[in-house]
């Protein structure tokens, strides 16, 4: 037997359920553009029918339905896609930073151009070639001085730019470490909030969405694994715990990240890209530029000093007395432009050998791209630029022959002379060594750009799949809205109908003849 | 697959972005006229490009050096021509003087002209190009034939024969590892101290002979003069040969310049026709994606519900 008001109850349940569904539709539509939001749905089911079994079972046939009830509101989400998204996002993070760095390096190198290092280098050798035609000419000497300054300035500037790029990366790592700490704190807080809410049997849909969003953002910065435990998300970086339950397990700062990079736990993500850019890419180019500067100044070169040349006293080749005058062409190895320059005579009125052409600014002996500079004595007095390799001795006085241009020619020819780097690994002209650097940069940059666009495409693809599952479709919501609205209307009509039924029963039954 | 509104938006945005990026690429290439604008555009190409640029720059310098060499050689040639003319005239005068019928007064007047020729010869031997004494080797800052003046204002060339000019060769770089000596020394042209046919010695001897009326000595000197003339001519022909070589060099450098420019263009230069076409196509695609995007993005079921 059903009760008199059984159907009123059925209608009421339906009204409640449809209202909830309609409200959820409203919630979905409202959050259609919310980042990280996944659509929610009300899980309705037919409520337990009337007739129990065993002794209380009545004799009326069939089981009478008792309407609808909803047991939960859940979000539609696929965890597998989340994991995939985070993996690809980490890759994308690392490559995009490396691509940016390499693009900046390309801008620093500034080739091909009419103002880059190569042009400055060409001008330097050209000025020597011009000087060789007029070795005694003050103007030509000034020009050599100026082109040398342009050359050292260009190297110093590249070095400074590499420095500031390195520093920028440094400070970016610090900023990112703050960001990471923020996300970790948020995830820990959300973990405890979710546990509290869900212990009451509800689904903390919106809090979970927020937590997933935080994990997504964190995954772009560093490599993390997310494990869903009863205490909430456990965040690990290659085995190292960052968040367990409601507690953040690590203090993330620059030092922490640098150590993690060295230890091999930080293997991907933006921060990895930054540290790798700083410690591998930028520092590699810095080293190559330093080597280039040092090779130019001190790298071994094989040259032939023509017969008839007279080497200065105290020359690096150890020739003294009459042996200083070469009677035949002599093949020698000298230490770079500095070594060569010291074999010649300048026009300063003395017959001392030349000075080292390049010196390290701020003292020291090691020449780098950052400190290479024209010898201060030559800067102050361009007549100290050595061009001659011949003296003449008249009545015991040795004087320099100013018109001899042998040294100037030798230096002008250095453009096509291989110079051996300090580590002895490469022997090529300075121009070829520089193009090798540029070529390497090009290949790396191209590779980084390709990897970035690949990983970006993958991220996009996974995100599309995720959106396909979790995203709010306005069409769908509108359809649902109509569905629920009609169900609501129909339930209301059903209630009205039953109301009329009861009205008839209560107010009109047994009134015959009245 | 379930398609949501945001997916459509994101997809459209990504595609628009990609199209815009391609357009930007094409525009950069069109604007610079180069297909290599940064190393990553063509890492292999850029190493070639840098090499061609460096070689072009060297080539420019070699061409400048060749020009300087040519002006040296031409000046040498001119000066040697003048020296040859002096010897020629000296010979004519000597021949004139040896015809036995000349009275001493005639010989004296011939001597006057020879004196003038000597002055001219000294001027020639001290010729300067750009402030450099061309006959004094590498010590071109020193006047090679520097003589004290006599009381009458003429120069005392008694020691002329013993003048030693510098034998240093001035080398100009006219090509990769090609050095060309471009000077001749005074001793080669005018004779050394030990040579009998030193031009200054000849002059002095002729003048003395004219003064003394020594016809025999005069005719002796004719042969010696011829020998010197021969040497001057051979030096001139050597300079001529060098000039030819430098001319060839210049032609080769010009050709090389054209070749290198051509190679550089092949590596670096953009194909403007192709790019213009590409740019137009990309523009159309971009416009199409914009207008199609505008159509698919806006409508939803909302638009069609009562």
Interface residues (C-beta under 8 A of the other chain):
Chain A: X32 X33 X102 X103 X106 X107 X109 X111 X112 X118 X119 X121 X122 X125 X126 X129 X130 X132 X133 X134 X136 X308 X390 X392 X401 X402 X403 X404 X405 X406 X409 X412 X413 X415 X416 X431 X432 X434 X435 X436 X438 X439 X440 X441 X442 X443 X445 X446 X449 X460 X463 X464 X467 X468 X469 X471 X472 X473 X474 X475 X476 X478 X479 X482
Chain B: X1 X2 X3 X4 X5 X6 X7 X10 X11 X14 X34 X36 X37 X38 X39 X40 X41 X42 X43 X44 X46 X47 X49 X50 X51 X53 X54 X57 X58 X60 X61 X64 X65 X68 X130 X132 X137 X138 X139 X140 X141 X166 X168 X170 X171 X172 X173 X176 X177 X179 X268 X300 X301 X302 X305
